[in-house]
Amino acid sequence: MKNPSLWPKIQAILEDVLAFPENARADALAAHSHEAPEILEEVQAFLAHETEGNALFDTAFLPTSAQDVPDQESLLPQHIGPYAILGELGQGGMGIVYLAQRADENYVSRVAIKVLKRGMDTLEILRRFRNERQILASLNHPNIARLFDGGTTPSGNPYFVMEMVEGKPIDEFAKNLLLRGKILAAKGSPSFSYNCFEEALAIAKVHWGESHFELAPYYSRMASAYFGRGPFQKALELSQRALDLYENANPVDHDVLADLLQCHGELLSVTKQYPKAERFLLESVNIREQFTKTSSSQGMAHFSLGMLYFYWRRDEEAVFHYHRALELQEAVVGKDHFSLAEILQQIGALYSVKSEFAKAHSYYDRAVKLLEKNAPSNLPKLANFHMLISANYLLRGFDIQAEASAEQSLAMMEELEWFMSPNLAAPLILLAQIAIKMNAYDVADQHLNRAYEILDRSTGFMNDFGFHVLQTSPTFAILGMN
């Protein structure tokens, strides 16, 4: 094409003429005889290619001697317009993106140039490409890459020039966000982790679509985050969605599959569907031991199975899997102190239920010292441990020590500004129990009223699910409240 600027007019005429059957196109073209001869010549050239049975726009934007033009996509171009090409950034379904810099040095910043691929230049694709360029030109926001320039290559392929922004691919960004949510959850920040999981899932849907198996880990993490917010049926639905999606995985990542099974089993466990939970958790443990080499992931699979048996009151099996989890976790180079502390906590809770209070206290104390040494700023975890120690003291008859530990737990939660968080109700209920035992009924009444107010104001928590979360916590398992 001698003058690419004529393409919009040529395209409009082609769309009109091609709407007619082949034997009527000459008459349709005659209706445009008032147009410039140069335009009509180009239209006739395109129609000739169509009549010969060639793909109409395999040669769109190309000169008549297109057969003599080398395959530009197999070679890195040296220039596109006034821009020197520095390298290829990537390819998609429609185009190729190059890293470039203005060759005449009037423009020193690097730019990204997107060029439409040959073979993709059908009327519909060209229309979409042109719309994309127009939309980008109309956008003006500091968080949106700017459109600088546009044009057509000598071979007729349209391109546009955009601001070059260094960043991660969208799928990598979503995975990093998912990992950040996991870390925040381990550190005891459920609200922040929920926000990370929710954003990661939304980004993953944009990238992979609604039904791709890669979404499974995102749904699974949303399920675990939902459980702490209620309702638990929603958490189970999300977890089941993850498992359903991963049935189509190819290839299967055994670590991911084990994670999905473990999450679903944990949800079934805390909702007291013990036989179903056991099936999922045993399968997760088997996959970990057969396919994964990291003792940390194997350890946490055993830990989840131990949790199930703890709630199911199958104490000997719980002891075995807890200690197996502890053994595997302690073997990890660069230990995960949060996971270790959680395992120690559950072993302590188990021994408390078995009325072996001195042994339980040793595990709680070990967990607290581990966190105070390695993660002193992790107040949520420390607050939880002090609450467990308080319950243990209470059962041993050490009321004063129990009250001091519960008050320490409450102070830590208040320092975190968890004034309206459901978590704050737990130490208040524990303090009320201690006050009742000490015959301080007015104090107990104050604590219980405050706990009720917190639960009542926590959206959706003052229901069966909310009470279930409280009742299945290790603290109240120890006290026999469930």
RACOR-V587971 format. One record per helix or strand. SS is the DSSP state (2 for helix, 1 for strand). FROM is the first residue (numbers start at 0). LEN is the number of residues. If there is no record, write none. Layout:
((SS	FROM	LEN) (SS	FROM	LEN))
//
This chain:
((2	3	15) (2	21	9) (2	36	15) (2	55	4) (2	65	3) (2	71	3) (1	78	2) (1	82	9) (1	94	8) (1	109	7) (2	122	16) (1	146	6) (1	157	6) (2	169	17) (2	189	19) (2	212	15) (2	231	15) (2	253	17) (2	273	18) (2	294	17) (2	314	16) (2	336	17) (2	356	18) (2	378	18) (2	398	17) (2	422	15) (2	440	17) (2	463	8) (2	473	5))
//
